[in-house]
Amino acid sequence: MTAGGHPNRPRLPPGSHPSESETTMNTTASIPTAPPVIAPPFILETALLKVRAAEDAWNTRDPDRVALAYTEDSVWRNRSEFVTGRDQIRAFLRGKWERELDYRLVKALWAFTADRIAVRFQYEWHDHVGNRFRSYGNELWEFDERGLMCRREASINDVPIAESERKFFWPAPGPRPPARGPPGIPDVK
């Protein structure tokens, strides 16, 4: 452990921001790998890293990989659906990405405490008929001492959009490229 540090927490110099290499995960591996260990207590830099790691994992659209970030008995509320445990998480995500095609997600840190993080997010997708949507949401996350999420509550609203209203165009599945300007979501719309 570094002086004043946590053994599982990446240390960043004061005032620095995580680089793309620190916030993205390898998406070419054929075997799901656990996300980097970023464990409580959170500070601003590690909360930002945790949010970007979650965004990158979800943008792989790999239920097996995403589920590794959650405890075996993790409890979710996603919209009006309740999910418990990694097996149900995997099944939920498989169904989600079978319905929500060309999924591209952006998350932004809203607030954090020692073991909780709140985020807002937007993602774009289309259904099997070609109808496009932007989904807006907020998530509340709670973590155990290992940095695994033990609770996730998500409130999400879908807004129909035209092709011309799309904002997210990077190659998918895969992580969002480094942002020009501030990270996260630039505006409410």
Kinemage of the C-alpha trace (Angstrom):
@kinemage 1
@onewidth
@group {chain A} dominant
@subgroup {mainchain}
@vectorlist {calphas} color= white
{ca met a 1} P 0.000 0.000 0.000
{ca thr a 2} L 1.262 3.477 -0.802
{ca ala a 3} L 1.441 6.066 1.943
{ca gly a 4} L -2.062 7.354 2.536
{ca gly a 5} L -3.353 5.185 -0.285
{ca his a 6} L -5.574 2.183 -0.756
{ca pro a 7} L -3.900 -1.004 -2.064
{ca asn a 8} L -6.460 -1.440 -4.862
{ca arg a 9} L -6.835 2.173 -5.934
{ca pro a 10} L -4.922 3.662 -8.869
{ca arg a 11} L -3.003 6.716 -7.718
{ca leu a 12} L -3.074 9.801 -9.923
{ca pro a 13} L -1.050 12.966 -9.417
{ca pro a 14} L -3.113 15.830 -7.956
{ca gly a 15} L -4.943 17.762 -10.660
{ca ser a 16} L -4.393 15.109 -13.327
{ca his a 17} L -7.134 13.388 -15.285
{ca pro a 18} L -7.282 9.742 -16.317
{ca ser a 19} L -5.878 9.107 -19.779
{ca glu a 20} L -7.699 7.002 -22.365
{ca ser a 21} L -5.335 4.091 -21.674
{ca glu a 22} L -6.260 4.226 -17.980
{ca thr a 23} L -10.006 4.264 -18.598
{ca thr a 24} L -10.521 1.769 -21.406
{ca met a 25} L -10.456 -1.988 -21.278
{ca asn a 26} L -9.351 -4.509 -23.870
{ca thr a 27} L -12.393 -5.394 -25.972
{ca thr a 28} L -10.684 -7.937 -28.221
{ca ala a 29} L -10.204 -10.715 -25.667
{ca ser a 30} L -12.306 -13.805 -26.307
{ca ile a 31} L -12.524 -14.655 -22.600
{ca pro a 32} L -14.254 -12.105 -20.354
{ca thr a 33} L -11.794 -10.467 -18.009
{ca ala a 34} L -12.567 -8.831 -14.719
{ca pro a 35} L -12.580 -5.048 -14.779
{ca pro a 36} L -9.663 -3.263 -13.129
{ca val a 37} L -9.960 -3.166 -9.347
{ca ile a 38} L -11.120 0.273 -8.280
{ca ala a 39} L -12.371 -0.108 -4.729
{ca pro a 40} L -13.790 2.166 -2.045
{ca pro a 41} L -13.184 4.557 -0.490
{ca phe a 42} L -13.633 6.633 -3.648
{ca ile a 43} L -12.007 9.968 -4.348
{ca leu a 44} L -12.826 12.118 -7.382
{ca glu a 45} L -10.216 10.481 -9.621
{ca thr a 46} L -11.223 6.914 -8.762
{ca ala a 47} L -14.944 7.694 -9.016
{ca leu a 48} L -14.295 9.044 -12.541
{ca leu a 49} L -12.289 5.925 -13.406
{ca lys a 50} L -15.077 3.668 -12.074
{ca val a 51} L -17.698 5.443 -14.196
{ca arg a 52} L -15.585 5.216 -17.373
{ca ala a 53} L -14.757 1.550 -16.730
{ca ala a 54} L -18.483 0.804 -16.403
{ca glu a 55} L -19.269 2.731 -19.603
{ca asp a 56} L -16.556 0.895 -21.512
{ca ala a 57} L -17.689 -2.510 -20.239
{ca trp a 58} L -21.359 -1.879 -21.151
{ca asn a 59} L -20.306 -0.657 -24.619
{ca thr a 60} L -18.803 -4.104 -25.316
{ca arg a 61} L -22.359 -5.518 -25.106
{ca asp a 62} L -20.834 -8.640 -23.548
{ca pro a 63} L -23.117 -9.837 -20.711
{ca asp a 64} L -20.452 -12.194 -19.328
{ca arg a 65} L -17.880 -9.425 -19.091
{ca val a 66} L -20.292 -6.834 -17.681
{ca ala a 67} L -21.534 -9.260 -14.997
{ca leu a 68} L -18.002 -9.582 -13.576
{ca ala a 69} L -18.291 -6.046 -12.150
{ca tyr a 70} L -21.162 -7.117 -9.854
{ca thr a 71} L -21.272 -9.246 -6.714
{ca glu a 72} L -22.699 -12.759 -7.031
{ca asp a 73} L -25.823 -11.566 -5.179
{ca ser a 74} L -26.042 -8.048 -6.632
{ca val a 75} L -29.538 -6.519 -6.532
{ca trp a 76} L -30.825 -4.370 -9.396
{ca arg a 77} L -33.830 -2.303 -10.245
{ca asn a 78} L -33.768 -1.410 -13.926
{ca arg a 79} L -36.854 0.597 -14.872
{ca ser a 80} L -39.654 -1.602 -13.493
{ca glu a 81} L -37.671 -4.856 -13.577
{ca phe a 82} L -35.971 -6.380 -10.533
{ca val a 83} L -32.902 -8.590 -11.003
{ca thr a 84} L -30.820 -10.466 -8.415
{ca gly a 85} L -27.457 -12.176 -8.936
{ca arg a 86} L -25.027 -12.533 -11.818
{ca asp a 87} L -27.026 -15.212 -13.647
{ca gln a 88} L -30.090 -12.963 -13.798
{ca ile a 89} L -27.881 -9.988 -14.726
{ca arg a 90} L -26.445 -11.932 -17.682
{ca ala a 91} L -29.918 -12.992 -18.841
{ca phe a 92} L -31.246 -9.446 -18.465
{ca leu a 93} L -28.359 -7.983 -20.507
{ca arg a 94} L -28.682 -10.609 -23.264
{ca gly a 95} L -32.353 -9.676 -23.687
{ca lys a 96} L -31.600 -5.956 -23.524
{ca trp a 97} L -29.008 -6.075 -26.297
{ca glu a 98} L -31.171 -8.348 -28.446
{ca arg a 99} L -33.845 -5.601 -28.361
{ca glu a 100} L -31.645 -2.477 -28.239
{ca leu a 101} L -29.532 -2.696 -31.393
{ca asp a 102} L -26.472 -0.540 -32.202
{ca tyr a 103} L -26.293 0.405 -28.512
{ca arg a 104} L -23.862 3.248 -27.688
{ca leu a 105} L -23.652 4.567 -24.108
{ca val a 106} L -22.131 7.644 -22.443
{ca lys a 107} L -22.028 7.976 -18.630
{ca ala a 108} L -21.112 10.990 -16.479
{ca leu a 109} L -20.342 11.165 -12.779
{ca trp a 110} L -23.019 13.076 -10.866
{ca ala a 111} L -21.958 12.557 -7.227
{ca phe a 112} L -20.120 10.096 -4.992
{ca thr a 113} L -19.419 9.109 -1.390
{ca ala a 114} L -16.908 6.641 0.024
{ca asp a 115} L -18.783 3.585 -1.325
{ca arg a 116} L -21.536 4.962 -3.579
{ca ile a 117} L -21.610 6.626 -6.975
{ca ala a 118} L -24.461 8.381 -8.799
{ca val a 119} L -24.295 8.775 -12.572
{ca arg a 120} L -26.412 10.181 -15.339
{ca phe a 121} L -26.255 8.649 -18.776
{ca gln a 122} L -27.529 8.697 -22.317
{ca tyr a 123} L -27.513 5.900 -24.838
{ca glu a 124} L -28.738 5.542 -28.394
{ca trp a 125} L -30.146 2.461 -30.036
{ca his a 126} L -32.730 1.253 -32.522
{ca asp a 127} L -35.265 -1.541 -32.544
{ca his a 128} L -35.628 -4.357 -35.108
{ca val a 129} L -37.855 -2.174 -37.310
{ca gly a 130} L -35.359 0.727 -37.387
{ca asn a 131} L -37.048 3.115 -34.929
{ca arg a 132} L -34.308 5.128 -33.187
{ca phe a 133} L -34.230 6.195 -29.542
{ca arg a 134} L -32.093 8.105 -27.096
{ca ser a 135} L -32.503 6.829 -23.566
{ca tyr a 136} L -31.842 9.187 -20.658
{ca gly a 137} L -31.217 7.886 -17.191
{ca asn a 138} L -29.787 8.072 -13.709
{ca glu a 139} L -28.176 5.262 -11.771
{ca leu a 140} L -27.356 4.816 -8.101
{ca trp a 141} L -24.529 2.388 -7.392
{ca glu a 142} L -23.340 0.841 -4.116
{ca phe a 143} L -20.056 -1.092 -3.867
{ca asp a 144} L -18.583 -3.678 -1.532
{ca glu a 145} L -15.040 -3.429 -0.154
{ca arg a 146} L -13.650 -5.235 -3.236
{ca gly a 147} L -15.078 -2.627 -5.606
{ca leu a 148} L -17.838 -4.906 -6.913
{ca met a 149} L -21.264 -3.349 -7.318
{ca cys a 150} L -23.727 -4.892 -4.876
{ca arg a 151} L -26.674 -2.623 -5.703
{ca arg a 152} L -27.769 -0.800 -8.862
{ca glu a 153} L -30.926 1.259 -9.277
{ca ala a 154} L -31.649 2.717 -12.728
{ca ser a 155} L -34.413 5.065 -13.841
{ca ile a 156} L -34.584 5.398 -17.624
{ca asn a 157} L -36.777 7.236 -20.156
{ca asp a 158} L -36.750 6.558 -23.916
{ca val a 159} L -37.214 9.411 -26.385
{ca pro a 160} L -37.812 8.670 -30.091
{ca ile a 161} L -35.243 10.439 -32.288
{ca ala a 162} L -34.696 10.869 -36.013
{ca glu a 163} L -31.546 9.591 -37.692
{ca ser a 164} L -30.452 13.240 -38.047
{ca glu a 165} L -30.640 13.699 -34.249
{ca arg a 166} L -28.078 11.001 -33.432
{ca lys a 167} L -25.019 12.108 -31.426
{ca phe a 168} L -23.044 8.900 -30.907
{ca phe a 169} L -21.247 7.557 -33.982
{ca trp a 170} L -18.119 5.693 -32.875
{ca pro a 171} L -17.577 2.103 -34.101
{ca ala a 172} L -19.582 -0.252 -31.940
{ca pro a 173} L -19.411 -2.427 -30.017
{ca gly a 174} L -16.436 -0.829 -28.327
{ca pro a 175} L -15.405 2.038 -26.080
{ca arg a 176} L -16.198 5.663 -26.789
{ca pro a 177} L -13.136 7.474 -28.171
{ca pro a 178} L -11.436 10.080 -25.973
{ca ala a 179} L -13.614 13.150 -25.653
{ca arg a 180} L -12.575 16.542 -26.960
{ca gly a 181} L -13.318 18.921 -24.134
{ca pro a 182} L -14.934 17.911 -20.831
{ca pro a 183} L -15.642 14.187 -20.337
{ca gly a 184} L -19.127 12.773 -20.068
{ca ile a 185} L -22.362 14.284 -21.318
{ca pro a 186} L -22.153 17.877 -22.559
{ca asp a 187} L -25.841 18.794 -22.272
{ca val a 188} L -29.211 17.524 -21.146
{ca lys a 189} L -30.632 16.994 -24.650
